[in-house]
Amino acid sequence: MEIIYTDVLVIGGGLAGQRAAIGARRRGLDVTILSLVPAKRSHSAAAQGGMQASLGNCLGGSGDNEDLHFADTVRGSDWGADQEVVRMFTHTAPKAIREMAAWGVPWSRVRQGPHSITEDGEQKTITEPAAAHGLIDSRNFGGTAKWRACYVADGTGHAMLYAMSNQAIAAGIPVHERLEAIALICDGERCCGAVVRNLMTGALSAYMARATCIATGGFGRIYRVSTNAVINEGMGAAIALETGIARLGNMEAVQFHPTGIFPAGILVTEGCRGDGGLLLDGAEHRFMPGYEPEKRELASRDVVSRRMEEHIAAGHGATTRFGDHLWLDIRLLGAEHIDGKLREVKEICQYFLGIDPSRELIPVRPAQHYSMGGIRTDHNCHSRELRGLFAVGEAACWDMHGFNRLGGNSVAETVVAGMIAGESIADFCASADGSIQLATNLANDALSAQAAQLTAIADSTGNESAVELTKLMQETMTDKVGIFRRGESLQQAVQTLLELQRRSAGVRLRSSASGANPELVAAYRLPRMLKLALCVTHGALMRCESRGAHYREDYPQRDDAQWLRRTLASWPDADDTLPTLDYEALDIHRMELPPGWRGYGTKDSIDHPSTAIRETEIAQLIANYPEADRYQRQNLLMPFHHLLPPGFRGRNQRLEDTE
Ligand SMILES: Cc1cc2nc3c(=O)[nH]c(=O)nc-3n(C[C@H](O)[C@H](O)[C@H](O)COP(=O)(O)OP(=O)(O)OC[C@H]3O[C@@H](n4cnc5c(N)ncnc54)[C@H](O)[C@@H]3O)c2cc1C
């Protein structure tokens, strides 16, 4: 069993992992990336609609800035986000998008002159000014005040990942692919690398590192109906949990995207609605304005998904032998628009449904899409509990999404958090903490423990099938831990998951091959996926309120008095059957935007006693400095620049800057 030494081990070759790796490499560190698949096939490539950054170039984005992006993101999160992190993010996103442009992403560009657009079901003409010609364009997305999602037709993630990967190659960063990190190596206080299994040969090796960064993406595949790829099983979060030290934040916050194609769950982008597409019911009636007069189809995803399910439950769906669904209508956008800006959507419809969306309706129903929860980190993307462990991207809970992520804010987070993590990893390695004696016996012990676990699975004489148990877990999560949750069904889900956990100890393999053996892979991932499923379900059961994507029918109000808190899940003892849950309070007195109504969705929440006090403090601060510009005002309310690496602190420039 080989031991490999590197300064920085990045587990995950998607947008987040590669950007963090590039940052650390540029600071002179030796960096190695691990990936289950070739890096360019990471799930980031599936991102379709766009990346949010407040450039304000196009007419629909006119007047946009960091303040508006900040407010949209905090409202979108249903006040679950860390507002300092949201500020760090919205401030850095314009820099990230321009960096990606410099690296070769062919962002769609503004073209001066008249254009036909579709808004609220009607065709309109807008005229883009000559000054904006050639600048990066944006499209409309849900829950935003401005058109802010920069895009490359509907292949945004693909274009970004290829450009990012090419930069990583140019920087000489090796990607060791078809390798899986199956455990972290820790000395009880500090992370020192990972035990890694070669998915082709089955060989185990230890990667020892001064800093380890998990960037393994989401865990959507604990659900049956998901827009996520089959590799999104959450192993990064699971192996962090299994250290017994690192904690996972807000695991119950799981996003369901309104437009998974029915019944497969493959995504068609929010850009379809952003560009003017409509949701219709079984009678081909447009129903969203009746529920959400302000934002209609473009309320945040949690709200639209709930409205869709309510409408189906009220008997307004289209009925098929697979169940009920609604329709997405993009016919009104016209074939030219679809061929140019929504061509992946067109191909998905052709290949998977056999329809042409410029002439036919697309059957849709909400599907699991995104994990807001993940490895809890501080502002520097560093685990708060386990030194030397960093996390970025969808695998992390940094926490800028709170209980609901806005469309386009994820790929933006991957790049921004990657930029910040690259710097903080390098700072950590340069600090006294960053130089360690990497002990060979620590690596050998970790290798032996994993080898013993794999042998135990191979030798098991039980009669359970890992594939069948995985399916049962996915069914349970989709049926009982979905968009609408109730205490009773969550309790039943916990019991089912505990039973599956017990049965998973009796998994038997039909093939004893130690190399490329999908059954073996399913067998060792299953208990880890079950742990994540239990973190989601137990966390959801305990959170007796509704916030963002976590909706409890038995507790329908957002309860800021009791629940303005982040859930932290840990697994301190390997023999535990349930995660230990702790809570971290969000401090209203440090919020720039105290809790209120989101501007869409229900207007029904229980106030925190400090909300009114903070509102008065803010009003007073603003009144005391009547001459302050928007930057000075922001700095008075919630300073954040000191949290950013110095290179990212400068102001962003826009066409229309007046202050
Ligand atoms: C269909 C779809 C469309 C989307 N569209 C958009 C969009 O338009 N805009 C937007 O903002 N967001 C979008 N999202 C969300 C966004 O794409 C993802 O959240 C984001 O790309 C995740 O990036 P990441 O780098 O964190 O992880 P990923 O890109 O998922 O990469 C994970 C990496 O980890 C590796 N890995 C995993 N486990 C292990 C292990 N145990 N050992 C070694 N390697 C491992 C994988 O091989 C992979 O390289 C979309 C998501 C989906 C599913």
The ligand as a Gaussian input file, in Angstrom:
#p B3LYP/6-31G(d) Opt

LIG

0 1
 C      -28.341000      19.544000     -13.682000
 C      -27.777000      20.629000     -12.861000
 C      -27.726000      21.925000     -13.356000
 C      -27.213000      22.953000     -12.579000
 N      -27.174000      24.228000     -13.085000
 C      -26.657000      25.219000     -12.330000
 C      -26.587000      26.547000     -12.831000
 O      -26.967000      26.838000     -13.953000
 N      -26.066000      27.499000     -12.025000
 C      -25.607000      27.229000     -10.771000
 O      -25.150000      28.132000     -10.083000
 N      -25.642000      25.973000     -10.291000
 C      -26.138000      24.963000     -11.029000
 N      -26.180000      23.699000     -10.526000
 C      -25.474000      23.405000      -9.277000
 C      -23.969000      23.367000      -9.527000
 O      -23.711000      22.840000     -10.803000
 C      -23.238000      22.509000      -8.500000
 O      -23.671000      22.821000      -7.211000
 C      -21.733000      22.783000      -8.577000
 O      -21.270000      22.697000      -9.899000
 C      -20.978000      21.815000      -7.695000
 O      -19.607000      21.983000      -7.934000
 P      -18.530000      21.317000      -6.993000
 O      -17.211000      21.705000      -7.521000
 O      -18.854000      21.621000      -5.573000
 O      -18.762000      19.748000      -7.165000
 P      -18.802000      18.817000      -8.471000
 O      -18.706000      19.565000      -9.733000
 O      -19.971000      17.913000      -8.268000
 O      -17.474000      18.000000      -8.358000
 C      -17.284000      17.007000      -7.388000
 C      -15.941000      16.344000      -7.624000
 O      -15.652000      15.497000      -6.547000
 C      -15.181000      14.234000      -7.024000
 N      -15.457000      13.284000      -5.953000
 C      -16.629000      13.036000      -5.332000
 N      -16.448000      12.154000      -4.334000
 C      -15.143000      11.851000      -4.318000
 C      -14.339000      10.997000      -3.508000
 N      -14.852000      10.321000      -2.488000
 N      -13.025000      10.888000      -3.791000
 C      -12.472000      11.580000      -4.821000
 N      -13.184000      12.419000      -5.603000
 C      -14.498000      12.551000      -5.345000
 C      -15.932000      14.046000      -8.327000
 O      -15.267000      13.142000      -9.170000
 C      -15.889000      15.465000      -8.876000
 O      -14.658000      15.699000      -9.507000
 C      -26.726000      22.669000     -11.289000
 C      -26.777000      21.386000     -10.781000
 C      -27.335000      20.374000     -11.547000
 C      -27.451000      19.020000     -10.934000

